[in-house]
Amino acid sequence: MTMSKASWRLAEDHNAIDQVLKELKAALEIGDVETSHAKLDLFWARLAVHIRAEHLHLFPAVVTGAREKTSDDASGPLLSEAIAAVDQLRNDHNFLMHELADAIQAIRKLGKFSDKRINLEGLNRVQNIVREIERRLASHNQLEEQQIYQWVDVVLSEQGQAQLQTRIARELANKPPRFSAETWQHS
């Protein structure tokens, strides 16, 4: 099955976010608190922007498109399938953002201590959170890429797909001002 331009753009963003995650894990592994904090902040921001694009544009488009499809169209997702998948993905997003908030809070505390033991314990806590996020994100992205992203091509017209692609691209380009364009694009 082919992927719409909007879905392709979101899948590419998964790859960019994964790259930041790898850089974060590498910084945590060597115990670099400053770089870990910067990479964690970037990872959180990139994921938040991605999630916002899906919540505001992709999910409503897929559910609406599924609702508008006739029930005898076997190639499209049933409305109940679309709603169930979107509900699961929203739950994953809530989990990911909550865990990332905990990781940010934990890493911010590390900058306040000069005790290596406290830093090591704090870094271990952050590493454990990041591992759990990575695990959940892998299954989450698989669900998105193998279901929701594929359904865009089925439930939306070409015009609807083009409009969605424009909205997704605009949303993904909406970086927080604390990041330079180079930092945002490098990831």
CYANA upper distance limits for C-alpha pairs under 8 A (distance plus 0.5 A):
  1 MET  CA    150 GLN  CA      7.43
  2 THR  CA    150 GLN  CA      7.50
  2 THR  CA    153 ASP  CA      7.72
  3 MET  CA      7 SER  CA      6.41
  3 MET  CA      8 TRP  CA      6.45
  3 MET  CA    149 TYR  CA      7.23
  3 MET  CA    150 GLN  CA      6.12
  3 MET  CA    152 VAL  CA      8.11
  3 MET  CA    153 ASP  CA      6.81
  4 SER  CA      8 TRP  CA      6.51
  4 SER  CA    149 TYR  CA      8.11
  4 SER  CA    150 GLN  CA      8.05
  4 SER  CA    152 VAL  CA      7.03
  4 SER  CA    153 ASP  CA      6.02
  4 SER  CA    161 GLN  CA      7.28
  5 LYS  CA      9 ARG  CA      6.53
  5 LYS  CA    161 GLN  CA      8.03
  5 LYS  CA    162 ALA  CA      8.19
  5 LYS  CA    165 GLN  CA      6.53
  6 ALA  CA     10 LEU  CA      6.85
  6 ALA  CA    161 GLN  CA      7.48
  6 ALA  CA    162 ALA  CA      8.15
  6 ALA  CA    164 LEU  CA      6.74
  6 ALA  CA    165 GLN  CA      4.57
  6 ALA  CA    166 THR  CA      8.18
  6 ALA  CA    168 ILE  CA      6.83
  6 ALA  CA    169 ALA  CA      8.05
  7 SER  CA     11 ALA  CA      6.64
  7 SER  CA    145 GLU  CA      8.33
  7 SER  CA    149 TYR  CA      5.46
  7 SER  CA    150 GLN  CA      7.88
  7 SER  CA    152 VAL  CA      7.73
  7 SER  CA    165 GLN  CA      8.31
  8 TRP  CA     12 GLU  CA      6.64
  8 TRP  CA    149 TYR  CA      8.35
  9 ARG  CA     13 ASP  CA      6.71
  9 ARG  CA    165 GLN  CA      8.41
  9 ARG  CA    168 ILE  CA      8.40
  9 ARG  CA    169 ALA  CA      7.95
 10 LEU  CA     14 HIS  CA      6.85
 10 LEU  CA     50 HIS  CA      8.01
 10 LEU  CA    168 ILE  CA      8.33
 11 ALA  CA     15 ASN  CA      7.19
 11 ALA  CA    145 GLU  CA      7.27
 12 GLU  CA     16 ALA  CA      7.01
 13 ASP  CA     17 ILE  CA      6.59
 13 ASP  CA     50 HIS  CA      7.89
 14 HIS  CA     18 ASP  CA      6.55
 14 HIS  CA    141 ASN  CA      7.89
 15 ASN  CA     19 GLN  CA      6.78
 16 ALA  CA     20 VAL  CA      7.09
 16 ALA  CA    187 SER  CA      6.12
 17 ILE  CA     21 LEU  CA      6.78
 17 ILE  CA     43 PHE  CA      6.98
 17 ILE  CA     46 ARG  CA      6.93
 17 ILE  CA     47 LEU  CA      7.23
 17 ILE  CA    187 SER  CA      7.56
 18 ASP  CA     22 LYS  CA      6.75
 19 GLN  CA     23 GLU  CA      6.85
 19 GLN  CA    187 SER  CA      6.85
 20 VAL  CA     24 LEU  CA      6.59
 20 VAL  CA     39 LYS  CA      7.13
 20 VAL  CA     42 LEU  CA      7.87
 20 VAL  CA     43 PHE  CA      6.31
 20 VAL  CA    187 SER  CA      6.20
 21 LEU  CA     25 LYS  CA      6.64
 21 LEU  CA     39 LYS  CA      8.19
 21 LEU  CA     40 LEU  CA      8.37
 21 LEU  CA     43 PHE  CA      6.90
 21 LEU  CA    134 GLU  CA      8.43
 22 LYS  CA     26 ALA  CA      6.70
 23 GLU  CA     27 ALA  CA      6.77
 23 GLU  CA     39 LYS  CA      7.36
 24 LEU  CA     28 LEU  CA      6.69
 24 LEU  CA     35 THR  CA      8.23
 24 LEU  CA     36 SER  CA      6.09
 24 LEU  CA     39 LYS  CA      5.59
 24 LEU  CA     40 LEU  CA      6.61
 24 LEU  CA     43 PHE  CA      8.38
 25 LYS  CA     29 GLU  CA      6.50
 25 LYS  CA     36 SER  CA      8.32
 25 LYS  CA    127 GLN  CA      7.87
 25 LYS  CA    130 VAL  CA      8.20
 26 ALA  CA     30 ILE  CA      7.04
 27 ALA  CA     31 GLY  CA      6.74
 27 ALA  CA     32 ASP  CA      5.83
 27 ALA  CA     33 VAL  CA      7.99
 27 ALA  CA     35 THR  CA      6.54
 27 ALA  CA     36 SER  CA      5.62
 28 LEU  CA     32 ASP  CA      6.54
 28 LEU  CA     33 VAL  CA      7.59
 28 LEU  CA     36 SER  CA      6.12
 28 LEU  CA    123 LEU  CA      7.14
 28 LEU  CA    127 GLN  CA      7.14
 31 GLY  CA     36 SER  CA      8.39
 31 GLY  CA    120 LEU  CA      8.04
 31 GLY  CA    123 LEU  CA      7.49
 32 ASP  CA     36 SER  CA      6.39
 33 VAL  CA     37 HIS  CA      6.49
 33 VAL  CA    107 ILE  CA      7.86
 33 VAL  CA    110 LEU  CA      7.76
 33 VAL  CA    111 GLY  CA      7.84
 33 VAL  CA    123 LEU  CA      8.17
 34 GLU  CA     38 ALA  CA      6.85
 34 GLU  CA    111 GLY  CA      8.33
 35 THR  CA     39 LYS  CA      6.51
 36 SER  CA     40 LEU  CA      6.38
 36 SER  CA    107 ILE  CA      8.47
 37 HIS  CA     41 ASP  CA      6.57
 37 HIS  CA    104 ILE  CA      7.82
 37 HIS  CA    107 ILE  CA      6.71
 37 HIS  CA    108 ARG  CA      7.80
 38 ALA  CA     42 LEU  CA      6.72
 39 LYS  CA     43 PHE  CA      6.45
 40 LEU  CA     44 TRP  CA      6.52
 40 LEU  CA    103 ALA  CA      8.46
 40 LEU  CA    104 ILE  CA      7.45
 41 ASP  CA     45 ALA  CA      6.64
 41 ASP  CA    104 ILE  CA      7.64
 42 LEU  CA     46 ARG  CA      6.48
 42 LEU  CA    179 PHE  CA      8.47
 42 LEU  CA    184 TRP  CA      8.28
 43 PHE  CA     47 LEU  CA      6.52
 44 TRP  CA     48 ALA  CA      6.50
 44 TRP  CA     97 MET  CA      8.07
 44 TRP  CA    100 LEU  CA      6.93
 45 ALA  CA     49 VAL  CA      6.67
 45 ALA  CA    175 LYS  CA      8.37
 45 ALA  CA    176 PRO  CA      7.81
 46 ARG  CA     50 HIS  CA      6.71
 46 ARG  CA    175 LYS  CA      8.37
 47 LEU  CA     51 ILE  CA      6.52
 48 ALA  CA     52 ARG  CA      6.54
 48 ALA  CA     97 MET  CA      8.01
 49 VAL  CA     53 ALA  CA      6.81
 49 VAL  CA    171 GLU  CA      7.55
 49 VAL  CA    172 LEU  CA      6.51
 49 VAL  CA    174 ASN  CA      7.81
 49 VAL  CA    175 LYS  CA      7.74
 50 HIS  CA     54 GLU  CA      6.96
 50 HIS  CA    171 GLU  CA      8.38
 50 HIS  CA    172 LEU  CA      6.71
 51 ILE  CA     55 HIS  CA      6.55
 51 ILE  CA     93 HIS  CA      7.42
 52 ARG  CA     56 LEU  CA      6.38
 52 ARG  CA    171 GLU  CA      8.03
 53 ALA  CA     57 HIS  CA      6.18
 53 ALA  CA     58 LEU  CA      7.26
 53 ALA  CA    167 ARG  CA      8.38
 53 ALA  CA    168 ILE  CA      6.17
 53 ALA  CA    171 GLU  CA      6.01
 53 ALA  CA    172 LEU  CA      7.10
 54 GLU  CA     58 LEU  CA      5.04
 54 GLU  CA     59 PHE  CA      6.23
 54 GLU  CA    168 ILE  CA      8.27
 55 HIS  CA     59 PHE  CA      6.10
 55 HIS  CA     60 PRO  CA      7.70
 55 HIS  CA     90 ARG  CA      8.34
 56 LEU  CA     60 PRO  CA      7.37
 57 HIS  CA     61 ALA  CA      6.62
 57 HIS  CA    164 LEU  CA      7.25
 57 HIS  CA    167 ARG  CA      7.37
 57 HIS  CA    168 ILE  CA      7.28
 58 LEU  CA     62 VAL  CA      6.68
 58 LEU  CA    164 LEU  CA      7.62
 58 LEU  CA    168 ILE  CA      8.15
 59 PHE  CA     63 VAL  CA      6.67
 59 PHE  CA     86 VAL  CA      6.87
 60 PRO  CA     64 THR  CA      6.40
 61 ALA  CA     65 GLY  CA      6.33
 61 ALA  CA    152 VAL  CA      8.37
 61 ALA  CA    156 LEU  CA      8.21
 61 ALA  CA    164 LEU  CA      8.12
 62 VAL  CA     66 ALA  CA      6.47
 62 VAL  CA     82 ALA  CA      7.51
 62 VAL  CA    148 ILE  CA      7.73
 62 VAL  CA    151 TRP  CA      7.46
 62 VAL  CA    152 VAL  CA      6.60
 62 VAL  CA    155 VAL  CA      7.13
 62 VAL  CA    156 LEU  CA      8.06
 63 VAL  CA     67 ARG  CA      6.59
 63 VAL  CA     79 LEU  CA      7.17
 63 VAL  CA     82 ALA  CA      6.32
 63 VAL  CA     83 ILE  CA      6.90
 64 THR  CA     68 GLU  CA      6.71
 65 GLY  CA     69 LYS  CA      6.76
 65 GLY  CA    155 VAL  CA      5.22
 65 GLY  CA    156 LEU  CA      6.18
 66 ALA  CA     76 GLY  CA      7.51
 66 ALA  CA     77 PRO  CA      6.76
 66 ALA  CA     78 LEU  CA      6.82
 66 ALA  CA     79 LEU  CA      5.67
 66 ALA  CA     82 ALA  CA      7.39
 66 ALA  CA    155 VAL  CA      6.12
 67 ARG  CA     78 LEU  CA      8.37
 67 ARG  CA     79 LEU  CA      6.03
 68 GLU  CA    155 VAL  CA      8.42
 69 LYS  CA     73 ASP  CA      7.40
 69 LYS  CA     76 GLY  CA      7.83
 69 LYS  CA    155 VAL  CA      7.08
 71 SER  CA     78 LEU  CA      7.63
 75 SER  CA    154 VAL  CA      7.49
 76 GLY  CA    151 TRP  CA      7.25
 76 GLY  CA    154 VAL  CA      6.10
 76 GLY  CA    155 VAL  CA      6.72
 77 PRO  CA     81 GLU  CA      6.52
 77 PRO  CA     82 ALA  CA      6.72
 77 PRO  CA    151 TRP  CA      7.36
 77 PRO  CA    155 VAL  CA      8.36
 78 LEU  CA     82 ALA  CA      6.88
 79 LEU  CA     83 ILE  CA      6.65
 80 SER  CA     84 ALA  CA      6.51
 81 GLU  CA     85 ALA  CA      6.57
 82 ALA  CA     86 VAL  CA      6.58
 82 ALA  CA    148 ILE  CA      7.99
 83 ILE  CA     87 ASP  CA      6.52
 84 ALA  CA     88 GLN  CA      6.73
 85 ALA  CA     89 LEU  CA      6.69
 85 ALA  CA    143 LEU  CA      8.42
 85 ALA  CA    148 ILE  CA      7.93
 86 VAL  CA     90 ARG  CA      6.53
 86 VAL  CA    148 ILE  CA      8.42
 87 ASP  CA     91 ASN  CA      6.69
 88 GLN  CA     92 ASP  CA      6.74
 89 LEU  CA     93 HIS  CA      6.66
 89 LEU  CA    140 HIS  CA      7.21
 89 LEU  CA    144 GLU  CA      8.21
 90 ARG  CA     94 ASN  CA      6.73
 91 ASN  CA     95 PHE  CA      6.75
 92 ASP  CA     96 LEU  CA      6.58
 92 ASP  CA    136 ARG  CA      7.95
 92 ASP  CA    137 LEU  CA      8.43
 92 ASP  CA    140 HIS  CA      7.36
 93 HIS  CA     97 MET  CA      6.62
 94 ASN  CA     98 HIS  CA      6.59
 95 PHE  CA     99 GLU  CA      6.62
 96 LEU  CA    100 LEU  CA      6.55
 96 LEU  CA    133 ILE  CA      6.64
 96 LEU  CA    136 ARG  CA      8.36
 96 LEU  CA    137 LEU  CA      8.26
 97 MET  CA    101 ALA  CA      6.60
 98 HIS  CA    102 ASP  CA      6.93
 99 GLU  CA    103 ALA  CA      6.74
 99 GLU  CA    129 ILE  CA      7.08
 99 GLU  CA    133 ILE  CA      7.68
100 LEU  CA    104 ILE  CA      6.58
100 LEU  CA    129 ILE  CA      8.18
100 LEU  CA    130 VAL  CA      8.34
100 LEU  CA    133 ILE  CA      8.40
101 ALA  CA    105 GLN  CA      6.66
102 ASP  CA    106 ALA  CA      6.64
103 ALA  CA    107 ILE  CA      6.62
103 ALA  CA    125 ARG  CA      8.34
103 ALA  CA    126 VAL  CA      5.78
103 ALA  CA    129 ILE  CA      6.95
103 ALA  CA    130 VAL  CA      8.09
104 ILE  CA    108 ARG  CA      6.56
105 GLN  CA    109 LYS  CA      7.04
106 ALA  CA    110 LEU  CA      7.32
106 ALA  CA    122 GLY  CA      6.91
106 ALA  CA    125 ARG  CA      8.11
106 ALA  CA    126 VAL  CA      7.18
107 ILE  CA    111 GLY  CA      7.66
107 ILE  CA    122 GLY  CA      7.31
107 ILE  CA    123 LEU  CA      7.63
107 ILE  CA    126 VAL  CA      7.37
108 ARG  CA    112 LYS  CA      7.95
109 LYS  CA    113 PHE  CA      7.72
110 LEU  CA    118 ILE  CA      7.91
110 LEU  CA    119 ASN  CA      6.08
110 LEU  CA    122 GLY  CA      7.00
110 LEU  CA    123 LEU  CA      8.43
113 PHE  CA    118 ILE  CA      7.62
113 PHE  CA    119 ASN  CA      7.63
114 SER  CA    118 ILE  CA      8.45
114 SER  CA    119 ASN  CA      8.06
115 ASP  CA    119 ASN  CA      6.88
116 LYS  CA    120 LEU  CA      6.52
117 ARG  CA    121 GLU  CA      6.71
118 ILE  CA    122 GLY  CA      6.50
119 ASN  CA    123 LEU  CA      6.41
120 LEU  CA    124 ASN  CA      6.56
121 GLU  CA    125 ARG  CA      6.76
122 GLY  CA    126 VAL  CA      6.77
123 LEU  CA    127 GLN  CA      6.52
124 ASN  CA    128 ASN  CA      6.66
125 ARG  CA    129 ILE  CA      6.86
126 VAL  CA    130 VAL  CA      6.60
127 GLN  CA    131 ARG  CA      6.57
128 ASN  CA    132 GLU  CA      6.85
129 ILE  CA    133 ILE  CA      6.70
130 VAL  CA    134 GLU  CA      6.52
131 ARG  CA    135 ARG  CA      6.71
132 GLU  CA    136 ARG  CA      6.71
133 ILE  CA    137 LEU  CA      6.33
134 GLU  CA    138 ALA  CA      6.66
135 ARG  CA    139 SER  CA      7.41
136 ARG  CA    140 HIS  CA      6.57
137 LEU  CA    141 ASN  CA      6.37
138 ALA  CA    142 GLN  CA      6.76
139 SER  CA    143 LEU  CA      6.82
140 HIS  CA    144 GLU  CA      6.86
141 ASN  CA    145 GLU  CA      6.48
142 GLN  CA    146 GLN  CA      6.34
143 LEU  CA    147 GLN  CA      6.18
143 LEU  CA    148 ILE  CA      7.66
144 GLU  CA    148 ILE  CA      5.47
144 GLU  CA    149 TYR  CA      6.23
145 GLU  CA    149 TYR  CA      5.61
145 GLU  CA    150 GLN  CA      7.17
146 GLN  CA    150 GLN  CA      6.62
147 GLN  CA    151 TRP  CA      6.61
148 ILE  CA    152 VAL  CA      7.22
149 TYR  CA    153 ASP  CA      8.31
150 GLN  CA    154 VAL  CA      7.74
151 TRP  CA    155 VAL  CA      6.48
152 VAL  CA    156 LEU  CA      6.20
152 VAL  CA    161 GLN  CA      7.56
153 ASP  CA    157 SER  CA      8.14
153 ASP  CA    161 GLN  CA      7.75
156 LEU  CA    160 GLY  CA      5.82
156 LEU  CA    161 GLN  CA      6.32
157 SER  CA    161 GLN  CA      6.59
158 GLU  CA    162 ALA  CA      6.68
159 GLN  CA    163 GLN  CA      6.70
160 GLY  CA    164 LEU  CA      6.60
161 GLN  CA    165 GLN  CA      6.55
162 ALA  CA    166 THR  CA      6.79
163 GLN  CA    167 ARG  CA      6.82
164 LEU  CA    168 ILE  CA      6.51
165 GLN  CA    169 ALA  CA      6.53
166 THR  CA    170 ARG  CA      6.66
167 ARG  CA    171 GLU  CA      6.63
168 ILE  CA    172 LEU  CA      6.60
169 ALA  CA    173 ALA  CA      6.71
170 ARG  CA    174 ASN  CA      6.99
175 LYS  CA    179 PHE  CA      7.58
175 LYS  CA    184 TRP  CA      7.72
179 PHE  CA    183 THR  CA      6.62
179 PHE  CA    184 TRP  CA      6.68
180 SER  CA    184 TRP  CA      6.69
181 ALA  CA    185 GLN  CA      6.45
182 GLU  CA    186 HIS  CA      6.19
183 THR  CA    187 SER  CA      7.12
